[in-house]
Amino acid sequence: MRSVTDRVRRVVIILAKAPVPGRVKTRLVPPATPDGAAEVAAAALLDTLDAARAVPDAAVLVALAGDPRDGVRADEVTAALAGTTVVPQGEGTLGERIAAAHEEAARRFPDAVSLQIGMDTPQVDAGLLAAAFDTIGAVDGPETLVAGALGLAVDGGWWALALRHPRGAAVVTPVPTSRDDTGERTLAVLRGGLSGEVRELPTLADVDTAADAAVVAELVPDGRFARAVRELLPVPERQAR
């Protein structure tokens, strides 16, 4: 266990929703039921928390929307969150909530670089997240080092944002989300607004639709997410391709 006197140098930020039926992963309905979609979301969150908590020398901050006690797998989700710092996600646009989560990380962990992910890429593992941290170096390193890094998503969005100075996330606030050019627009504002190089992380598929879920489940067939997809999200073979 980390001593209270130790300096946290890395913080994984997870933007997440409590897996409450009817409020999460609604684009999976149909073919899933609202309860089934919430179960898939819970599995994705649990796998993501496992990956984040396994990153060496990193704290985990979860900016959470909703109350996990109202959702499915409540005991399991609550137990997994107990090993993290949980803060309310707050109101506003997605960009505003992203900036607020990074601001909270900077306030609580002033010596740390940040890496923000969501719960839509349950295929991530600790090695991938640690490599993203390595891309940006340390918060007190030379200013010539990389200022940030962005992981683009296959659908045109993005799945990860790494920053040497977490408060720099404010520059992404005005970028419109849920568009097929959101990722490229975000990359552009980071490169225009941060002082230093902004690199790209590996491109990943994220989970919005049933077809997305089938593709991602094949990447991590032994995880909770894949099991939930197989049991609760019937996807025709032709749709999964």
Protein Blocks (a to p, Z undefined) as FASTA:
>chain_A
ZZfkbccfbdcddddddddehiaokllpcfbdfklmmmmmmmmmmmmmmmmmmpghiacd
dddedjfklmghklmmmmmmmmpccddebecdfklmmmmmmmmmmmmmmmbccddddfkl
mmbcfklmmmmmmmnopfklcfkbcfbdcdddfkopafbdcdfblmlmmmmmmpcghiak
lmmmmmmmmmmmpgcdddddddddddfbfmlmmmmmmmmmmbmklmmmmmmmccdfklmZ
Z
